[in-house]
Amino acid sequence: MTNYRVVNPYTGETVKEYPTATDEQIRESVARADAAYEPWASRPLSERVEILQKAAKAFIDRKQELAEIIQIEMGKPLEQGLFEAEFSGEIIGYYADNAEQFLADEVLENRAGVDARVRKEAQGVILGIMPWNFPYYQVARFAMPNLVLGNTVVLKHAPQCPWSASMIAEILEEAGLPQGAYENVFATNEQIADIVIPSPAVRGVSLTGSERAGAAVAEVAGRNLKKVVLELGGSDPFLVLGASDLDAVVEAAIEGRMENSGQACNASKRFIVVDEQYDEFVEKVSAALSEMKVGEPEDGEALVGPLSSQAAADNLRTQVGAAVADGAQVLAGDVADSGDTRVAPALLGGITETMAAYGQELFGPIGQVYRAKDVDDAVRIANATPYGLGSRIWADDLDVARSVAARLDVGMVSINGANGEDYDMPFGGVKRSGFGRELGPRGMEEFMNRKLVVEP
């Protein structure tokens, strides 16, 4: 039985199946990527850039087709799929357009007065292990800066996203990427651990996914002395610390929690509100949730679709049920079991530190709200999590917001709605949210050889 199949979460229908690769096919893919590395890295940068620019244009030109695929694969509402496909093209274009600047030698001032510079070079084959929740975007932000740099890529996508994975490989091939420079493999976890990561050709691993997957990959990579970049889970706090325009805050809270049906590592999962604004915030969020519905495929305006799979829906319901059994309150929405992949948006309150839900990531359209006595208490609650990915702060007093930003144990902070999620800004976290950064110039540096060259 194949591991790779497209199961429409709207209908439960198996749409496509793809054969899982054999061990020999996996070895051949790694060998092709290794053989392609030197010719690809030695090609003039202008030629690598030209190929990636063609790929960027293709993502944008074919965004309707690409969006429809991931709507079927993992239930993403169509408008969000269109945005993802186009944004992925913009990411590719960003790295292509800025490659010459990002890869220029760095001249070092030094006491010996010699000509010292750091050359920015590729290293070899880089393995990417990508998740299902943003099938194009995650690959674009990992693979494309590495390809522009001159690395070659072996890409293992999520088993439920083989269609979109195949489309990415097709677009790159049609753009002129040489054989072996990007190897899409339908591999098992065991093949990745036993064949790909230990291969001497593979110089690094980038994974976006769960804590469990990250720990497993990091363990194998560590034994084999391979560098790892991990972007894992998150339980991002959304702090409301005295914001006069509460309507704007609530709008941002709903969007931040419900986008992609709540299935984003850096979604705003925990609303932490100072005491004097708590009741009004809950009232306004409850009113907004009462007007939301889980969209159907033909509903192009829906913010929330089904969850990506039956297993994802069942797991979320189990977490919510356990929280309610422990004493959490359903403040808004409906947590009734529909029996399928549709999970209605809801807001939970009354979660205490003794409950399992306090330290869990709820991956779906379920928000949590906490009442904070004051700003210090809000910071305490925000940091009381094993995760440290992103955060958002809303406060009229910018001095307060900046002070809180400095105290949050996270990788990213957005103040008063500032957009910190773009292709030219670093993305990543701390604690159990992983390590390393993607996007921006740093996204090209993680698997770069910074070679020191010194002349008289």
PAVEXZA-255389 format. One record per residue (C-alpha): x, y, z; residue in three letters. Coordinates in nm, 2 decimals, decimal comma, padded with zeros to 4 digits. Example, Ala and Ser with C-alpha at 12.3 -4.5 7.8 and 13.67 -1.06 7.14 Angstrom:
# PAVEXZA-255389
SITE|01,23|-00,45|00,78|ALA
SITE|01,37|-00,11|00,71|SER
This chain:
# PAVEXZA-255389
SITE|00,00|00,00|00,00|MET
SITE|00,13|00,34|-00,09|THR
SITE|00,20|00,61|00,17|ASN
SITE|00,13|00,89|-00,08|TYR
SITE|-00,23|00,96|-00,17|ARG
SITE|-00,46|01,25|-00,22|VAL
SITE|-00,77|01,23|00,00|VAL
SITE|-01,02|01,51|-00,05|ASN
SITE|-01,10|01,63|00,31|PRO
SITE|-01,43|01,78|00,18|TYR
SITE|-01,56|01,44|00,06|THR
SITE|-01,33|01,17|00,19|GLY
SITE|-01,27|01,05|-00,16|GLU
SITE|-00,93|00,92|-00,26|THR
SITE|-00,85|01,12|-00,57|VAL
SITE|-00,50|01,01|-00,66|LYS
SITE|-00,24|00,76|-00,54|GLU
SITE|00,14|00,77|-00,60|TYR
SITE|00,38|00,48|-00,55|PRO
SITE|00,61|00,50|-00,26|THR
SITE|00,97|00,49|-00,38|ALA
SITE|01,18|00,18|-00,33|THR
SITE|01,51|00,19|-00,14|ASP
SITE|01,70|00,17|-00,47|GLU
SITE|01,50|00,46|-00,62|GLN
SITE|01,58|00,67|-00,31|ILE
SITE|01,95|00,59|-00,35|ARG
SITE|01,93|00,69|-00,72|GLU
SITE|01,77|01,02|-00,63|SER
SITE|02,04|01,11|-00,38|VAL
SITE|02,30|01,00|-00,64|ALA
SITE|02,15|01,22|-00,91|ARG
SITE|02,14|01,52|-00,67|ALA
SITE|02,50|01,46|-00,58|ASP
SITE|02,61|01,43|-00,94|ALA
SITE|02,42|01,75|-01,03|ALA
SITE|02,57|01,95|-00,75|TYR
SITE|02,91|02,05|-00,90|GLU
SITE|02,78|02,14|-01,24|PRO
SITE|02,49|02,34|-01,09|TRP
SITE|02,70|02,53|-00,84|ALA
SITE|02,96|02,61|-01,10|SER
SITE|02,71|02,76|-01,35|ARG
SITE|02,72|03,14|-01,37|PRO
SITE|02,49|03,29|-01,11|LEU
SITE|02,31|03,47|-01,39|SER
SITE|02,20|03,14|-01,53|GLU
SITE|02,07|03,01|-01,20|ARG
SITE|01,88|03,33|-01,15|VAL
SITE|01,72|03,31|-01,49|GLU
SITE|01,59|02,96|-01,42|ILE
SITE|01,44|03,06|-01,09|LEU
SITE|01,28|03,38|-01,23|GLN
SITE|01,10|03,15|-01,49|LYS
SITE|00,98|02,93|-01,20|ALA
SITE|00,86|03,24|-01,01|ALA
SITE|00,66|03,36|-01,30|LYS
SITE|00,51|03,01|-01,35|ALA
SITE|00,39|03,00|-00,99|PHE
SITE|00,21|03,32|-01,04|ILE
SITE|00,07|03,25|-01,39|ASP
SITE|-00,06|02,90|-01,28|ARG
SITE|-00,19|03,01|-00,94|LYS
SITE|-00,55|02,91|-01,02|GLN
SITE|-00,44|02,55|-01,11|GLU
SITE|-00,21|02,53|-00,81|LEU
SITE|-00,48|02,66|-00,57|ALA
SITE|-00,73|02,41|-00,69|GLU
SITE|-00,49|02,13|-00,62|ILE
SITE|-00,43|02,21|-00,26|ILE
SITE|-00,80|02,28|-00,20|GLN
SITE|-00,85|01,91|-00,30|ILE
SITE|-00,54|01,79|-00,12|GLU
SITE|-00,57|01,95|00,22|MET
SITE|-00,89|02,16|00,22|GLY
SITE|-00,74|02,51|00,19|LYS
SITE|-01,01|02,76|00,10|PRO
SITE|-00,95|02,87|-00,26|LEU
SITE|-00,87|03,24|-00,20|GLU
SITE|-00,61|03,14|00,05|GLN
SITE|-00,46|02,89|-00,20|GLY
SITE|-00,44|03,16|-00,47|LEU
SITE|-00,26|03,38|-00,22|PHE
SITE|-00,02|03,10|-00,13|GLU
SITE|00,07|03,01|-00,49|ALA
SITE|00,13|03,38|-00,58|GLU
SITE|00,33|03,44|-00,26|PHE
SITE|00,54|03,14|-00,33|SER
SITE|00,62|03,29|-00,67|GLY
SITE|00,71|03,62|-00,50|GLU
SITE|00,95|03,44|-00,26|ILE
SITE|01,13|03,27|-00,55|ILE
SITE|01,15|03,60|-00,74|GLY
SITE|01,29|03,77|-00,43|TYR
SITE|01,58|03,53|-00,40|TYR
SITE|01,65|03,54|-00,77|ALA
SITE|01,64|03,92|-00,79|ASP
SITE|01,87|03,97|-00,48|ASN
SITE|02,10|03,68|-00,53|ALA
SITE|02,40|03,89|-00,66|GLU
SITE|02,37|04,12|-00,35|GLN
SITE|02,33|03,83|-00,10|PHE
SITE|02,61|03,63|-00,25|LEU
SITE|02,87|03,91|-00,28|ALA
SITE|03,20|03,86|-00,10|ASP
SITE|03,22|04,00|00,25|GLU
SITE|03,54|04,21|00,29|VAL
SITE|03,68|04,18|00,65|LEU
SITE|03,87|04,46|00,82|GLU
SITE|04,16|04,30|01,01|ASN
SITE|04,47|04,40|01,21|ARG
SITE|04,72|04,23|00,98|ALA
SITE|04,61|04,45|00,69|GLY
SITE|04,58|04,16|00,45|VAL
SITE|04,30|04,11|00,19|ASP
SITE|04,06|03,90|00,39|ALA
SITE|03,71|03,82|00,26|ARG
SITE|03,44|03,56|00,31|VAL
SITE|03,32|03,39|00,00|ARG
SITE|02,96|03,27|00,01|LYS
SITE|02,94|02,92|-00,15|GLU
SITE|02,71|02,63|-00,17|ALA
SITE|02,79|02,30|00,01|GLN
SITE|02,61|02,02|-00,16|GLY
SITE|02,29|01,82|-00,13|VAL
SITE|02,04|01,96|00,12|ILE
SITE|01,74|01,75|00,23|LEU
SITE|01,40|01,92|00,29|GLY
SITE|01,12|01,75|00,48|ILE
SITE|00,81|01,96|00,43|MET
SITE|00,46|01,97|00,59|PRO
SITE|00,11|01,97|00,44|TRP
SITE|-00,03|02,29|00,58|ASN
SITE|00,14|02,52|00,32|PHE
SITE|00,24|02,29|00,04|PRO
SITE|00,39|02,55|-00,19|TYR
SITE|00,50|02,82|00,05|TYR
SITE|00,71|02,59|00,28|GLN
SITE|00,90|02,44|-00,02|VAL
SITE|00,95|02,79|-00,17|ALA
SITE|01,11|02,93|00,14|ARG
SITE|01,34|02,63|00,19|PHE
SITE|01,43|02,51|-00,15|ALA
SITE|01,46|02,82|-00,37|MET
SITE|01,73|03,01|-00,18|PRO
SITE|01,93|02,69|-00,17|ASN
SITE|01,89|02,64|-00,54|LEU
SITE|01,99|03,00|-00,62|VAL
SITE|02,30|02,96|-00,39|LEU
SITE|02,40|02,65|-00,59|GLY
SITE|02,30|02,37|-00,35|ASN
SITE|02,09|02,08|-00,49|THR
SITE|01,78|01,96|-00,31|VAL
SITE|01,62|01,63|-00,22|VAL
SITE|01,26|01,71|-00,12|LEU
SITE|01,03|01,48|00,08|LYS
SITE|00,69|01,63|00,10|HIS
SITE|00,41|01,52|00,33|ALA
SITE|00,24|01,20|00,23|PRO
SITE|-00,10|01,37|00,17|GLN
SITE|00,05|01,63|-00,07|CYS
SITE|00,20|01,43|-00,35|PRO
SITE|00,01|01,62|-00,62|TRP
SITE|00,14|01,96|-00,52|SER
SITE|00,48|01,81|-00,47|ALA
SITE|00,48|01,68|-00,83|SER
SITE|00,36|02,02|-00,96|MET
SITE|00,66|02,20|-00,79|ILE
SITE|00,90|01,95|-00,95|ALA
SITE|00,72|02,00|-01,29|GLU
SITE|00,74|02,38|-01,28|ILE
SITE|01,12|02,37|-01,19|LEU
SITE|01,19|02,12|-01,47|GLU
SITE|01,00|02,33|-01,72|GLU
SITE|01,18|02,64|-01,61|ALA
SITE|01,51|02,47|-01,71|GLY
SITE|01,64|02,33|-01,38|LEU
SITE|01,88|02,05|-01,48|PRO
SITE|01,81|01,69|-01,39|GLN
SITE|01,91|01,61|-01,03|GLY
SITE|01,92|01,96|-00,90|ALA
SITE|01,58|01,91|-00,74|TYR
SITE|01,48|01,55|-00,66|GLU
SITE|01,12|01,50|-00,54|ASN
SITE|01,11|01,17|-00,35|VAL
SITE|00,80|00,98|-00,22|PHE
SITE|01,00|00,83|00,06|ALA
SITE|00,91|00,67|00,39|THR
SITE|01,03|00,81|00,72|ASN
SITE|01,25|00,50|00,76|GLU
SITE|01,41|00,56|00,42|GLN
SITE|01,49|00,92|00,52|ILE
SITE|01,65|00,81|00,84|ALA
SITE|01,83|00,50|00,71|ASP
SITE|01,93|00,61|00,36|ILE
SITE|01,91|00,98|00,29|VAL
SITE|02,04|01,16|00,61|ILE
SITE|02,34|00,92|00,65|PRO
SITE|02,45|00,96|00,29|SER
SITE|02,78|01,14|00,27|PRO
SITE|02,64|01,35|-00,02|ALA
SITE|02,38|01,51|00,21|VAL
SITE|02,52|01,81|00,39|ARG
SITE|02,22|01,94|00,58|GLY
SITE|01,85|01,89|00,67|VAL
SITE|01,57|02,14|00,70|SER
SITE|01,24|02,02|00,85|LEU
SITE|00,92|02,20|00,91|THR
SITE|00,67|01,99|01,11|GLY
SITE|00,59|01,85|01,45|SER
SITE|00,81|01,84|01,76|GLU
SITE|00,81|01,46|01,74|ARG
SITE|00,93|01,46|01,38|ALA
SITE|01,19|01,73|01,45|GLY
SITE|01,34|01,54|01,74|ALA
SITE|01,36|01,22|01,54|ALA
SITE|01,53|01,39|01,25|VAL
SITE|01,77|01,59|01,47|ALA
SITE|01,87|01,27|01,64|GLU
SITE|01,96|01,10|01,32|VAL
SITE|02,13|01,41|01,18|ALA
SITE|02,33|01,46|01,50|GLY
SITE|02,46|01,10|01,48|ARG
SITE|02,57|01,18|01,12|ASN
SITE|02,71|01,52|01,20|LEU
SITE|02,46|01,70|00,97|LYS
SITE|02,34|02,05|01,03|LYS
SITE|01,97|02,09|01,09|VAL
SITE|01,72|02,37|01,06|VAL
SITE|01,39|02,30|01,25|LEU
SITE|01,07|02,50|01,23|GLU
SITE|00,83|02,31|01,47|LEU
SITE|00,52|02,38|01,66|GLY
SITE|00,39|02,70|01,82|GLY
SITE|00,14|02,83|02,07|SER
SITE|00,18|03,19|01,99|ASP
SITE|00,05|03,45|02,24|PRO
SITE|-00,17|03,74|02,12|PHE
SITE|-00,14|04,00|02,40|LEU
SITE|-00,40|04,27|02,45|VAL
SITE|-00,25|04,53|02,69|LEU
SITE|-00,47|04,84|02,67|GLY
SITE|-00,58|04,89|02,31|ALA
SITE|-00,84|05,15|02,25|SER
SITE|-00,95|05,02|01,91|ASP
SITE|-01,08|04,68|02,02|LEU
SITE|-01,27|04,62|01,70|ASP
SITE|-00,95|04,62|01,50|ALA
SITE|-00,78|04,40|01,76|VAL
SITE|-01,06|04,14|01,74|VAL
SITE|-01,05|04,14|01,36|GLU
SITE|-00,68|04,07|01,38|ALA
SITE|-00,73|03,80|01,64|ALA
SITE|-00,99|03,62|01,43|ILE
SITE|-00,78|03,63|01,12|GLU
SITE|-00,46|03,53|01,31|GLY
SITE|-00,63|03,23|01,47|ARG
SITE|-00,86|03,11|01,18|MET
SITE|-00,65|03,16|00,87|GLU
SITE|-00,57|02,83|00,70|ASN
SITE|-00,84|02,68|00,92|SER
SITE|-00,62|02,74|01,22|GLY
SITE|-00,35|02,51|01,09|GLN
SITE|-00,04|02,72|01,11|ALA
SITE|00,25|02,69|01,34|CYS
SITE|00,26|03,07|01,40|ASN
SITE|-00,12|03,12|01,43|ALA
SITE|-00,24|03,33|01,73|SER
SITE|-00,34|03,04|01,95|LYS
SITE|-00,36|03,20|02,30|ARG
SITE|-00,53|03,54|02,35|PHE
SITE|-00,40|03,70|02,67|ILE
SITE|-00,60|04,00|02,77|VAL
SITE|-00,55|04,24|03,07|VAL
SITE|-00,84|04,22|03,32|ASP
SITE|-01,00|04,56|03,23|GLU
SITE|-01,05|04,46|02,86|GLN
SITE|-01,11|04,08|02,90|TYR
SITE|-01,49|04,08|02,91|ASP
SITE|-01,53|04,31|02,62|GLU
SITE|-01,28|04,12|02,41|PHE
SITE|-01,45|03,79|02,48|VAL
SITE|-01,79|03,94|02,39|GLU
SITE|-01,66|04,08|02,06|LYS
SITE|-01,48|03,76|01,97|VAL
SITE|-01,78|03,55|02,05|SER
SITE|-02,00|03,77|01,83|ALA
SITE|-01,75|03,73|01,54|ALA
SITE|-01,73|03,35|01,58|LEU
SITE|-02,11|03,32|01,58|SER
SITE|-02,11|03,46|01,22|GLU
SITE|-01,85|03,22|01,10|MET
SITE|-01,91|02,89|00,92|LYS
SITE|-01,69|02,62|00,79|VAL
SITE|-01,67|02,68|00,41|GLY
SITE|-01,75|02,44|00,13|GLU
SITE|-01,54|02,41|-00,19|PRO
SITE|-01,76|02,65|-00,38|GLU
SITE|-01,75|02,91|-00,10|ASP
SITE|-01,46|03,13|-00,22|GLY
SITE|-01,49|03,38|00,07|GLU
SITE|-01,47|03,13|00,36|ALA
SITE|-01,19|03,18|00,61|LEU
SITE|-01,22|02,83|00,75|VAL
SITE|-01,24|02,51|00,56|GLY
SITE|-01,23|02,15|00,68|PRO
SITE|-00,92|02,03|00,86|LEU
SITE|-00,66|01,86|00,64|SER
SITE|-00,76|01,50|00,73|SER
SITE|-00,99|01,29|00,94|GLN
SITE|-00,70|01,21|01,17|ALA
SITE|-00,63|01,59|01,22|ALA
SITE|-00,99|01,66|01,31|ALA
SITE|-01,02|01,36|01,54|ASP
SITE|-00,70|01,46|01,73|ASN
SITE|-00,82|01,82|01,77|LEU
SITE|-01,16|01,70|01,91|ARG
SITE|-00,98|01,47|02,15|THR
SITE|-00,77|01,76|02,28|GLN
SITE|-01,07|01,99|02,31|VAL
SITE|-01,28|01,72|02,48|GLY
SITE|-01,00|01,65|02,73|ALA
SITE|-00,98|02,02|02,81|ALA
SITE|-01,35|02,05|02,87|VAL
SITE|-01,35|01,74|03,09|ALA
SITE|-01,07|01,90|03,29|ASP
SITE|-01,28|02,21|03,35|GLY
SITE|-01,22|02,44|03,05|ALA
SITE|-01,52|02,64|02,94|GLN
SITE|-01,66|02,68|02,59|VAL
SITE|-01,71|03,06|02,57|LEU
SITE|-01,81|03,07|02,21|ALA
SITE|-01,87|02,84|01,92|GLY
SITE|-01,97|02,48|01,90|ASP
SITE|-01,74|02,19|01,99|VAL
SITE|-02,00|01,92|01,90|ALA
SITE|-01,85|01,63|01,70|ASP
SITE|-01,97|01,65|01,34|SER
SITE|-01,81|01,32|01,27|GLY
SITE|-01,61|01,44|00,97|ASP
SITE|-01,33|01,68|00,90|THR
SITE|-01,53|02,00|00,97|ARG
SITE|-01,44|02,15|01,31|VAL
SITE|-01,64|02,46|01,40|ALA
SITE|-01,45|02,76|01,53|PRO
SITE|-01,47|02,80|01,91|ALA
SITE|-01,31|02,98|02,20|LEU
SITE|-01,21|02,81|02,52|LEU
SITE|-01,16|02,99|02,85|GLY
SITE|-01,08|02,89|03,21|GLY
SITE|-00,77|02,68|03,11|ILE
SITE|-00,54|02,65|03,41|THR
SITE|-00,18|02,54|03,45|GLU
SITE|-00,29|02,20|03,58|THR
SITE|-00,47|02,12|03,25|MET
SITE|-00,29|01,94|02,97|ALA
SITE|-00,43|02,19|02,72|ALA
SITE|-00,22|02,47|02,89|TYR
SITE|00,09|02,34|02,73|GLY
SITE|-00,05|02,19|02,41|GLN
SITE|-00,07|02,33|02,06|GLU
SITE|-00,43|02,31|01,93|LEU
SITE|-00,39|02,28|01,55|PHE
SITE|-00,72|02,40|01,42|GLY
SITE|-00,98|02,68|01,46|PRO
SITE|-01,00|02,67|01,84|ILE
SITE|-00,87|02,97|02,03|GLY
SITE|-00,78|03,00|02,40|GLN
SITE|-00,83|03,31|02,61|VAL
SITE|-00,66|03,40|02,93|TYR
SITE|-00,74|03,68|03,18|ARG
SITE|-00,42|03,86|03,29|ALA
SITE|-00,41|04,07|03,61|LYS
SITE|-00,17|04,32|03,46|ASP
SITE|00,11|04,35|03,20|VAL
SITE|00,35|04,15|03,41|ASP
SITE|00,10|03,87|03,45|ASP
SITE|00,04|03,87|03,07|ALA
SITE|00,41|03,82|03,01|VAL
SITE|00,42|03,54|03,26|ARG
SITE|00,13|03,36|03,09|ILE
SITE|00,28|03,43|02,74|ALA
SITE|00,61|03,27|02,83|ASN
SITE|00,45|02,97|03,02|ALA
SITE|00,47|02,74|02,72|THR
SITE|00,73|02,50|02,58|PRO
SITE|00,71|02,69|02,25|TYR
SITE|00,86|03,01|02,13|GLY
SITE|00,78|03,09|01,77|LEU
SITE|00,59|03,41|01,72|GLY
SITE|00,37|03,66|01,91|SER
SITE|00,16|03,97|01,87|ARG
SITE|00,12|04,26|02,10|ILE
SITE|-00,16|04,52|02,10|TRP
SITE|-00,12|04,83|02,32|ALA
SITE|-00,17|05,20|02,27|ASP
SITE|00,14|05,27|02,48|ASP
SITE|00,43|05,19|02,25|LEU
SITE|00,68|05,20|02,54|ASP
SITE|00,48|04,92|02,71|VAL
SITE|00,46|04,72|02,39|ALA
SITE|00,83|04,75|02,33|ARG
SITE|00,92|04,66|02,68|SER
SITE|00,70|04,35|02,66|VAL
SITE|00,85|04,26|02,32|ALA
SITE|01,19|04,25|02,49|ALA
SITE|01,06|04,01|02,76|ARG
SITE|00,89|03,76|02,54|LEU
SITE|01,08|03,43|02,49|ASP
SITE|01,00|03,40|02,12|VAL
SITE|01,17|03,43|01,78|GLY
SITE|00,93|03,69|01,64|MET
SITE|00,72|03,98|01,77|VAL
SITE|00,46|04,19|01,59|SER
SITE|00,34|04,51|01,75|ILE
SITE|00,00|04,67|01,68|ASN
SITE|-00,06|04,47|01,36|GLY
SITE|00,28|04,53|01,20|ALA
SITE|00,34|04,27|00,93|ASN
SITE|00,64|04,06|01,02|GLY
SITE|00,56|03,77|00,79|GLU
SITE|00,71|03,85|00,45|ASP
SITE|00,98|03,71|00,22|TYR
SITE|01,24|03,96|00,33|ASP
SITE|01,21|03,91|00,71|MET
SITE|01,36|03,61|00,91|PRO
SITE|01,12|03,35|01,02|PHE
SITE|01,19|03,11|01,31|GLY
SITE|01,16|03,04|01,68|GLY
SITE|01,33|02,93|02,00|VAL
SITE|01,27|02,66|02,27|LYS
SITE|01,07|02,37|02,13|ARG
SITE|00,96|02,57|01,83|SER
SITE|01,30|02,48|01,68|GLY
SITE|01,61|02,67|01,56|PHE
SITE|01,75|02,83|01,25|GLY
SITE|01,59|03,09|01,03|ARG
SITE|01,42|03,09|00,69|GLU
SITE|01,33|03,38|00,46|LEU
SITE|01,52|03,71|00,42|GLY
SITE|01,89|03,71|00,35|PRO
SITE|01,94|03,46|00,65|ARG
SITE|01,73|03,21|00,47|GLY
SITE|02,01|03,17|00,22|MET
SITE|02,28|03,15|00,48|GLU
SITE|02,18|02,84|00,68|GLU
SITE|02,33|02,59|00,44|PHE
SITE|02,61|02,82|00,30|MET
SITE|02,98|02,77|00,32|ASN
SITE|03,13|03,10|00,44|ARG
SITE|03,48|03,04|00,31|LYS
SITE|03,75|03,26|00,44|LEU
SITE|04,01|03,36|00,17|VAL
SITE|04,31|03,56|00,27|VAL
SITE|04,57|03,72|00,04|GLU
SITE|04,88|03,93|00,11|PRO
